[in-house]
Amino acid sequence: MKGGTDKTRNWIISALVLLTILALSAMAGCGKTQNQQSNQAVSKIRVFYNPTWTGTFDLLLVADAKGFFKDEGLDVEWVNLSNDQYTAALDSGKIDFAPGAGYTYFINAYNKGLNAKEVVVTSLPLNPGRGLIGEGTGLFVLKKSGIKEAKDLVGKKIATTTISFQGSWFLGYWLHQHGVSLDQVNLVEIPLAQQIQVLRSGAVDALLTSGPVALNLLASDDSVRLFDQADLAGNRFITNLGTMVNGNFLKQHPEVVRKYVTAIAKAADWANGHQAEVIQIDINKGYITPDQVTGLYGPDLSKVRWAEHGLQVEDDIKFWLGLDEDQGLVPKGKIKVTDLYTNEFNPYYKP
């Protein structure tokens, strides 16, 4: 009887030991799973950044400073690239997100085979009368040049930062509206730092520019602006810049894209109620200087408006597509507006 009792006791002890081992193993496995989930919850993304693109990165700086990226589990690596690397870096996978993509520029790149879509409005829309950023790219001449209208530019030399970027097409569209074609003028690329100098020296007859350079010219008494980008859109509030995402990245990492868009949507809505704080974030980051604020954003910051929820507007994109088609940059009817953008990753989107 005692032997049976001992056997029973030993069996119970063995069973308890086994259960303890299994429980400890399960706890260890559970801990490992939680750590893995924690690691998987944070996604590192590579985002294009160029500090010379004034007005382009306000919402991204807000999303970073206010923790909206972090809230979505995103760890942002800012990739500072020059203009000529912009699209190639997205196409090659060097960057995952390319903010500052003007629809006019993107449409042209898409027509040439770029596999990408725009997913959210990340920059200030055109908003006439608010400030330089609201008015966009402008064409400047010296007052003493005698150039007063489009026909006076025939055969003249016009400087711009990058010929292959959309400013040239804005110029072409404006010239076309006034009976002059883009091939009747001579475009030359001049770095930002030298643009005012070459205009005032007479090395060029006109300058197509934006940002601080345009701000300096507007504040001077020796130059005049012939047109600005807002004129092309009929002086209305219109979205014109968004974030491009590579098509393959979009397909492989839809949740990461959703997190990015959500963070930007939060930043846009916060920014529309805290305009002065947005500008202060820009200043703190060294993106702009205090003396540039009024010229760039206007005297009344309460009038500065970003696109609500960062949502893209189909009619706005349709306008920019029409601009490209009118200039022969893309064949009419070849590209549909829905080929170019999607709001599906935006939590505020209602089909």
C-alpha positions in Angstrom: 0.0 0.0 0.0 2.8 2.3 0.9 4.6 1.5 -2.4 1.4 2.5 -4.2 1.2 5.7 -2.3 4.8 6.6 -3.0 4.3 5.9 -6.7 1.2 8.1 -6.7 3.1 10.9 -4.9 6.0 10.6 -7.3 3.7 10.7 -10.3 2.0 13.8 -8.9 5.3 15.5 -8.3 6.5 14.7 -11.8 3.3 16.0 -13.2 3.6 19.2 -11.3 7.2 19.7 -12.4 6.2 19.1 -16.0 3.3 21.6 -15.7 5.7 24.1 -14.1 8.1 23.7 -17.0 5.4 24.0 -19.6 4.0 27.1 -17.8 7.5 28.7 -17.7 8.0 27.9 -21.3 4.7 29.4 -22.3 5.5 32.6 -20.3 8.8 32.8 -22.0 7.2 32.3 -25.4 4.6 34.9 -24.6 7.2 37.4 -23.6 9.1 36.7 -26.8 5.9 37.3 -28.8 5.2 40.5 -27.1 8.7 41.8 -27.8 8.4 40.8 -31.4 5.1 42.5 -31.6 6.6 45.6 -30.0 9.4 45.6 -32.6 7.0 45.1 -35.4 4.8 47.9 -34.2 7.6 50.5 -35.0 8.2 51.0 -38.7 11.2 52.9 -40.0 10.4 55.0 -43.0 12.7 57.1 -45.2 11.2 60.5 -46.1 12.6 63.0 -48.6 13.6 66.4 -47.2 15.1 69.5 -48.8 15.3 72.6 -46.6 15.3 74.9 -49.7 11.7 73.9 -50.6 10.1 76.5 -48.5 6.5 75.8 -47.4 6.7 72.1 -48.4 7.4 70.4 -45.1 5.3 72.3 -42.6 3.0 69.4 -41.8 5.8 66.9 -41.7 7.7 69.0 -39.2 4.5 69.3 -37.2 3.8 65.5 -37.3 7.4 65.0 -36.0 7.4 67.7 -33.3 3.9 66.9 -32.0 4.5 63.1 -31.9 1.9 62.1 -34.6 4.5 60.0 -36.4 5.5 58.3 -33.1 1.8 57.8 -32.2 1.4 55.8 -35.4 4.5 53.7 -34.7 6.7 55.4 -37.3 10.4 56.2 -36.9 11.3 58.8 -39.6 14.7 59.0 -41.3 15.0 62.3 -43.1 16.8 61.9 -46.3 18.2 65.2 -47.6 18.6 65.0 -51.4 19.1 67.5 -54.2 16.4 68.3 -56.8 17.9 66.0 -59.5 17.8 63.0 -57.1 14.2 63.4 -56.1 12.3 61.1 -58.4 15.1 58.7 -59.0 15.4 58.1 -55.2 11.8 57.2 -55.0 11.9 55.0 -58.1 15.0 53.1 -56.8 13.7 52.7 -53.2 16.2 55.0 -51.6 13.3 56.8 -50.1 9.8 55.5 -49.3 7.9 58.8 -49.2 8.4 61.9 -51.5 6.5 64.9 -50.2 6.5 68.1 -52.2 5.3 66.4 -55.4 3.5 68.9 -57.4 0.7 67.3 -59.4 1.9 68.9 -62.6 5.4 67.4 -62.1 4.1 64.0 -60.9 1.8 63.7 -63.9 4.7 64.1 -66.3 6.8 61.6 -64.4 3.9 59.1 -64.3 3.5 59.5 -68.0 7.2 58.6 -68.4 6.7 55.3 -66.4 7.1 56.3 -62.8 5.2 53.6 -60.8 3.8 55.8 -57.9 0.7 57.4 -56.5 0.0 60.5 -54.5 -1.6 59.6 -51.1 -2.0 62.8 -49.1 -1.7 66.6 -49.3 1.4 67.5 -47.3 2.0 71.1 -48.3 0.1 74.4 -48.2 -2.4 74.8 -51.0 -2.3 77.9 -53.2 -4.2 80.6 -51.4 -4.1 83.9 -53.2 -3.5 87.1 -51.2 -2.2 85.3 -48.1 1.5 85.5 -48.8 4.2 84.4 -51.1 3.7 80.7 -50.4 0.0 81.1 -51.1 0.8 82.6 -54.5 3.5 80.1 -55.5 6.1 80.3 -58.2 6.5 83.7 -59.9 8.2 85.3 -62.9 10.3 88.4 -62.1 11.9 91.0 -64.3 13.8 94.2 -63.5 11.7 97.4 -63.9 14.3 99.0 -66.1 14.2 96.0 -68.5 11.1 97.3 -70.3 9.6 93.8 -70.2 5.9 94.2 -69.3 4.1 91.3 -70.9 4.5 87.8 -72.4 5.3 88.9 -75.9 8.3 91.0 -74.6 10.0 87.7 -73.6 10.3 86.3 -77.1 14.0 85.5 -77.6 14.8 86.4 -74.0 16.8 84.4 -71.5 14.9 83.2 -68.4 16.6 81.6 -65.4 15.0 78.9 -63.2 16.3 76.4 -60.7 15.5 73.2 -62.5 14.1 73.2 -66.1 12.6 69.7 -65.7 10.5 70.8 -62.7 7.0 72.2 -62.9 7.9 75.9 -62.7 8.9 75.7 -66.4 5.5 74.3 -67.3 3.7 77.0 -65.3 5.7 79.5 -67.4 4.8 77.6 -70.6 1.1 77.6 -69.6 1.1 81.4 -68.9 3.0 82.1 -72.1 0.5 80.0 -74.1 -2.4 81.9 -72.6 -0.8 85.1 -74.1 0.0 83.7 -77.5 3.7 82.8 -76.9 5.1 79.3 -76.9 7.8 78.0 -74.4 10.2 77.3 -77.3 10.2 81.0 -78.1 12.2 81.7 -74.9 15.5 80.4 -73.6 15.5 78.6 -70.3 18.7 78.3 -68.3 19.3 76.6 -64.9 20.8 78.9 -62.2 21.3 77.8 -58.5 19.1 79.6 -56.0 22.1 81.3 -54.4 23.0 83.1 -57.6 19.6 83.9 -59.1 19.1 87.4 -57.9 22.7 88.2 -58.9 22.3 87.0 -62.4 19.0 88.9 -62.8 20.4 92.2 -61.6 23.6 91.8 -63.6 21.7 91.4 -66.8 23.0 87.9 -67.4 19.4 86.9 -67.8 16.3 88.9 -68.7 13.9 87.2 -66.3 13.8 84.9 -63.4 11.3 82.2 -62.6 11.6 81.4 -58.8 9.8 81.0 -55.5 10.5 80.9 -51.7 13.0 83.3 -50.1 14.4 84.4 -53.5 11.0 85.6 -54.6 10.4 87.1 -51.2 13.6 89.2 -51.6 12.6 90.4 -55.0 9.1 91.3 -53.9 10.5 93.4 -51.1 12.9 95.2 -53.5 12.1 98.3 -55.5 14.0 97.3 -58.7 11.9 94.3 -59.8 8.3 93.4 -60.7 6.5 90.1 -60.9 4.7 89.4 -64.2 2.7 86.5 -63.0 2.4 84.0 -60.1 1.3 80.4 -60.0 -2.1 81.3 -58.4 -3.0 83.2 -61.5 -3.0 80.0 -63.5 -5.7 78.4 -61.3 -8.0 81.4 -61.4 -6.8 82.8 -58.0 -8.7 80.1 -55.9 -7.8 77.9 -53.0 -6.4 74.8 -54.7 -4.2 71.9 -53.6 -1.1 71.4 -55.7 1.5 69.4 -53.7 1.2 66.0 -52.1 3.3 62.9 -51.2 4.3 60.3 -53.7 4.7 56.7 -52.7 6.3 54.1 -54.9 3.7 51.7 -56.3 5.6 48.6 -55.1 6.0 50.0 -51.6 2.3 50.9 -51.6 1.4 47.3 -52.4 3.9 45.7 -50.0 3.4 48.0 -47.0 -0.2 49.4 -47.1 -0.4 49.7 -43.3 2.8 51.7 -43.2 1.3 54.1 -45.8 -1.9 54.2 -43.8 0.1 55.2 -40.7 2.0 58.0 -42.6 -1.2 59.4 -44.1 -3.0 59.3 -40.7 -0.1 61.2 -39.0 -0.3 63.9 -41.8 -4.1 64.1 -41.5 -3.7 64.7 -37.7 -1.0 67.3 -38.4 -3.1 69.1 -40.9 -6.1 69.4 -38.6 -3.9 70.5 -35.7 -2.1 73.0 -37.9 -5.4 74.6 -39.0 -6.1 75.5 -35.3 -2.5 76.4 -34.3 -1.0 78.4 -37.2 1.3 80.5 -35.1 2.7 77.4 -33.4 3.3 75.7 -36.8 5.4 78.7 -37.9 7.3 78.6 -34.6 8.1 74.9 -35.1 9.5 75.8 -38.6 11.6 78.5 -37.0 12.9 76.2 -34.2 13.9 73.6 -36.8 15.7 76.3 -38.8 13.4 75.8 -41.8 12.6 79.5 -42.0 13.8 82.6 -40.2 11.6 85.0 -38.2 12.0 87.8 -40.7 10.5 85.6 -43.5 7.3 84.8 -41.8 5.1 87.8 -42.9 6.3 87.6 -46.5 5.8 83.8 -46.7 2.6 83.3 -44.8 1.0 86.8 -44.7 0.4 89.3 -41.9 -2.5 87.4 -40.5 -1.5 83.8 -39.7 -5.1 82.9 -38.8 -5.9 82.9 -42.5 -3.3 80.2 -43.3 -5.1 77.0 -44.2 -3.9 73.5 -45.0 -6.1 71.0 -46.7 -8.6 69.6 -44.3 -7.5 66.1 -43.1 -4.9 66.2 -45.8 -7.5 65.0 -48.3 -6.8 65.3 -52.0 -9.4 67.0 -54.2 -10.1 65.4 -57.5 -11.2 68.6 -59.3 -7.8 70.2 -58.3 -5.9 67.3 -59.7 -8.0 67.4 -62.8 -7.0 71.1 -63.3 -3.3 70.2 -63.2 -3.8 67.3 -65.5 -5.5 69.6 -68.0 -2.5 72.0 -67.7 -0.1 69.2 -68.7 -2.4 68.1 -71.5 -2.7 71.6 -72.9 1.1 71.9 -73.2 1.5 68.5 -74.8 3.4 67.0 -71.8 1.0 64.1 -71.8 -1.4 63.0 -74.5 -5.0 64.1 -73.9 -7.1 61.2 -72.5 -4.2 58.9 -71.9 -4.2 59.4 -68.1 -7.2 59.3 -65.8 -7.3 61.4 -62.7 -7.9 58.3 -60.6 -4.6 56.8 -61.9 -2.7 59.6 -60.1 -4.0 59.6 -56.5 -5.8 57.8 -53.8 -7.5 58.9 -50.6 -8.1 55.3 -49.5 -5.4 55.4 -46.8 -6.8 58.5 -45.1 -9.0 57.7 -42.1 -11.3 60.7 -42.9 -12.0 59.6 -46.4 -15.6 58.8 -47.2 -16.1 57.3 -50.7 
